[in-house]
Amino acid sequence: MFENLSEKLERSFKILKGQGKISEINVAETLKDVRRALLDADVNYKVAKTFTDTVKAKAIGQNVINAIKPQELMIKIVHDELAALMGGETAQVNLSGNPTVILMSGLQGSGKTTFSGKLARKLKSEKGKRPLLVACDVYRPAAIEQLKVLAGQIDVPVYTEDGNKNPVEIAENAIKYAKLNHLDLVIVDTAGRLAVDEQMMDEIAAIKKAIKPQETLFVVDSMTGQDAVNTAKEFNDRLDFDGVVLTKLDGDTRGGAALSIRTVVTKPIKFVGTGEKLDAVDLFHPSRMADRILGMGDIVSLVEKAQQQFDEKQAIELQRKIAKNQFNFNDFLAQIQQIKKMGNLKDLASMIPGIGKQIKDMDIDDNAFKSVEAIIGSMTAAERQSPAIINGSRRKRIAKGSGTTLQEVNRLLTQFEQTQKMMKAATSKNPLKAMNAMRQMRRGR
């Protein structure tokens, strides 16, 4: 995401490289490039101009003029202003009320139904909520079926009313149903609508008035750039929503919507969709997003994703096995499966500082582990438990059974042996310290 903008901003900062101090002349030249980069990213013109004016005012301050490395300080100023532009603080979802009611709004095709499922899964797994998904798109039968499929995947009930074409009644009845069945979260999926369609806008306004949701979210496709911003403004003028959800952010190489929408609409971005999988949704963190735009990675989000997938007891047991040189292919396969749950491999790698730029032109296949899984799957239980017994004839059988080559099997076994040695060496130096560090990381300390 933001690939094009990141590259152009990096070129802009090179103007200051080697400069002894920041002056009005080189600041003006740098920010001219920055403004052009923002406009190319489809950022609103007024937003881009105000942004660069603010950066300029801060950059020519006394502290910056006397700096040894003006390029680094300029990057810091731009980083802080980018974070402020996108809202500054992370905006939390309002989960008050019993049940909590969240109303979805947006254009058709913006991803409301999919996001409804993603949000239900996220709040169920992370907050212990008991969600109810409500199908209020009475105009598109496929939307109801889609919601049922998504609900089935996350084991969440769906409220529908066959034959009822009144979404206000359906939403009201759904809340009554939730109360009777002790469900404490109601997510209302509505039909897509245009802001210029008075009848449809009146309908969603009526739904909001009737159910009085704790949160009204506007879901928009970030790849539509300024169209997303303009549509959000029109919806907000009519609906006064509480926050924005940017879907398909993983495919947005420009970033205009993310950078403009907060200023134009004066409502925070609360969630971002970063992929097709049901776990590909995150809270929007302005500072972390600024890090990624400027090529600094996002190690905090990477650790958080790992914490969600890695169990502390399993981690401690794994540490014990490594210390005793008992790490085997069963453990290796379990680690691979947990990594895969974390999301898109290229996106994960780009969160590591300095890596994003290096891998931008690389094709990192999410199926990269398939051959490894096939090889391990072709091993017997004894071979997975004790890799040392895998001799030449066993290797040939494993290669044949997994549909891979003998060279691939040999390579995996060699890499596994080297990994065992490195893990053993790292743990033996200070196993107690390593275990404590792992515990602390799992707890987010």
Rosetta blueprint (number, residue, H / E / L):
1 M L
2 F L
3 E H
4 N H
5 L H
6 S H
7 E H
8 K H
9 L H
10 E H
11 R H
12 S H
13 F H
14 K H
15 I H
16 L H
17 K L
18 G L
19 Q L
20 G L
21 K L
22 I L
23 S L
24 E H
25 I H
26 N H
27 V H
28 A H
29 E H
30 T H
31 L H
32 K H
33 D H
34 V H
35 R H
36 R H
37 A H
38 L H
39 L H
40 D H
41 A L
42 D L
43 V L
44 N L
45 Y H
46 K H
47 V H
48 A H
49 K H
50 T H
51 F H
52 T H
53 D H
54 T H
55 V H
56 K H
57 A H
58 K H
59 A H
60 I L
61 G L
62 Q H
63 N H
64 V H
65 I H
66 N L
67 A L
68 I L
69 K L
70 P H
71 Q H
72 E H
73 L H
74 M H
75 I H
76 K H
77 I H
78 V H
79 H H
80 D H
81 E H
82 L H
83 A H
84 A H
85 L H
86 M L
87 G L
88 G L
89 E L
90 T L
91 A L
92 Q L
93 V L
94 N L
95 L L
96 S L
97 G L
98 N L
99 P L
100 T E
101 V E
102 I E
103 L E
104 M E
105 S E
106 G E
107 L L
108 Q L
109 G L
110 S L
111 G L
112 K H
113 T H
114 T H
115 F H
116 S H
117 G H
118 K H
119 L H
120 A H
121 R H
122 K H
123 L H
124 K H
125 S H
126 E H
127 K H
128 G L
129 K L
130 R L
131 P E
132 L E
133 L E
134 V E
135 A E
136 C E
137 D L
138 V L
139 Y L
140 R L
141 P H
142 A H
143 A H
144 I H
145 E H
146 Q H
147 L H
148 K H
149 V H
150 L H
151 A H
152 G H
153 Q H
154 I H
155 D L
156 V L
157 P L
158 V E
159 Y E
160 T L
161 E L
162 D L
163 G L
164 N L
165 K L
166 N L
167 P H
168 V H
169 E H
170 I H
171 A H
172 E H
173 N H
174 A H
175 I H
176 K H
177 Y H
178 A H
179 K H
180 L H
181 N L
182 H L
183 L L
184 D L
185 L E
186 V E
187 I E
188 V E
189 D E
190 T E
191 A L
192 G L
193 R L
194 L L
195 A L
196 V L
197 D L
198 E H
199 Q H
200 M H
201 M H
202 D H
203 E H
204 I H
205 A H
206 A H
207 I H
208 K H
209 K H
210 A H
211 I H
212 K L
213 P L
214 Q L
215 E E
216 T E
217 L E
218 F E
219 V E
220 V E
221 D E
222 S H
223 M H
224 T H
225 G L
226 Q H
227 D H
228 A H
229 V H
230 N H
231 T H
232 A H
233 K H
234 E H
235 F H
236 N H
237 D H
238 R H
239 L H
240 D L
241 F L
242 D L
243 G E
244 V E
245 V E
246 L E
247 T E
248 K L
249 L H
250 D H
251 G H
252 D L
253 T L
254 R L
255 G L
256 G H
257 A H
258 A H
259 L H
260 S H
261 I H
262 R H
263 T H
264 V H
265 V H
266 T L
267 K L
268 P L
269 I E
270 K E
271 F E
272 V E
273 G E
274 T L
275 G L
276 E L
277 K L
278 L L
279 D L
280 A L
281 V E
282 D E
283 L E
284 F L
285 H L
286 P H
287 S H
288 R H
289 M H
290 A H
291 D H
292 R H
293 I H
294 L L
295 G L
296 M L
297 G L
298 D L
299 I H
300 V H
301 S H
302 L H
303 V H
304 E H
305 K H
306 A H
307 Q H
308 Q H
309 Q H
310 F L
311 D L
312 E H
313 K H
314 Q H
315 A H
316 I H
317 E H
318 L H
319 Q H
320 R H
321 K H
322 I H
323 A H
324 K L
325 N L
326 Q L
327 F L
328 N L
329 F H
330 N H
331 D H
332 F H
333 L H
334 A H
335 Q H
336 I H
337 Q H
338 Q H
339 I H
340 K H
341 K H
342 M L
343 G L
344 N L
345 L H
346 K H
347 D H
348 L H
349 A H
350 S H
351 M L
352 I L
353 P L
354 G L
355 I L
356 G H
357 K H
358 Q H
359 I H
360 K L
361 D L
362 M L
363 D L
364 I L
365 D L
366 D L
367 N L
368 A L
369 F L
370 K H
371 S H
372 V H
373 E H
374 A H
375 I H
376 I H
377 G H
378 S L
379 M L
380 T L
381 A H
382 A H
383 E H
384 R H
385 Q H
386 S L
387 P H
388 A H
389 I H
390 I L
391 N L
392 G H
393 S H
394 R H
395 R H
396 K H
397 R H
398 I H
399 A H
400 K H
401 G H
402 S H
403 G L
404 T L
405 T L
406 L H
407 Q H
408 E H
409 V H
410 N H
411 R H
412 L H
413 L H
414 T H
415 Q H
416 F H
417 E H
418 Q H
419 T H
420 Q H
421 K H
422 M H
423 M H
424 K H
425 A H
426 A H
427 T H
428 S H
429 K H
430 N L
431 P H
432 L H
433 K H
434 A H
435 M H
436 N H
437 A H
438 M H
439 R H
440 Q H
441 M H
442 R H
443 R H
444 G L
445 R L
